[in-house]
Every structure is written in structure tokens, then in C-alpha cells.
Amino acid sequence: MRLKSNHQGGTHVPAFVHSPLLPKALLGTTNHRLFHVVDVLPTLVNLVGGNTKRNLPLDGFDMMLAI
């Protein structure tokens, strides 16, 4: 789905992830899946080996498998 204006819930922009913690098999790969800013916290917490179970319910999801 292509957004035709900013009033349709946001804009699609490119992004990148760089970290020495990424699995070597993912280095240099491209992914065209949607990733929302609220997904960053749960994903980063998982990446460093933590969990968010003690937090209030989060809107975001761990997107590590999509990276």
C-alpha cells in the first residue's frame, strides 16, 4: 500500500540498522517489511538479551526476526 498523503497515518521512509550484535547472516541484507517506531524498544531490548515482561503493556513488537 502506498501512502498518498501525510494524513493517512504517516509516511514510509527508508531506515537502516547497524550493530555488531546482528547475526553475520543478516549483514548486508535488505528487508522491505513495515517497521514502526514503537517497535524499536522491544526489538532493542531483545537484541541485548533482556525482556519487557516487567513493563506496562507495550504497543510495539519485537521485530528481530524481520531485521
N, C-alpha and C positions, 0 to 999 in steps of 0.2 A: 504494500500500500504506500503510495506517495502522498506526502502532505502537500497541500496546495497553498496553505497559509499558516501563519503562526497561531491562529485561533483554533486549530484542530488538535490541540493537546501537546504542542511542542514542535521541535524541529529535529531532523535527523542530521547528525554531524559525525564525521569520522573521529575515531579515537585510537589510541594505542596503549598497550600495556608493556612495560619493560621492568623486569625484575630478575635477579639471579636465582630467585626461588622457583621460577617457572620450569616445568619439566623440559628437558632438552628436545623432546619430540615436538613441542609446541613452538619452539623458537623459529621465527621467520614465517609463521603461518598466517593466513588471513581468514577472518570469520565475518560473515555478513548478518549474523543474528542481532536482534534488538537487545540492548543492554541499557537499563535506566540508571540514573544517578543514585536512586535509593538502593540499588543492588551492590554498590561499591562496598559499603561497610560489611555486610555479611560475607562477601567474597574475600575481602582482605583479612578478616578475622580467621576464616578457614585457611587461607594461604599461609598464615603464620602459626597454624596449629591450634587455634583457640576455638571457642564456640560462643554462641549468643543466647544460650538457654536461660541465663540469669537475667537477661534484658527484658524489657517490656516487649510485647509482640512487635516485630519489625515489619514494615511494608515491603522491604526488599527481600530478594532471594539470593542464595549463594550461586553464583554463575560460573564457578570454577570449571565445570565441565564444558561450558560454552567458550571458554577463552582459547 
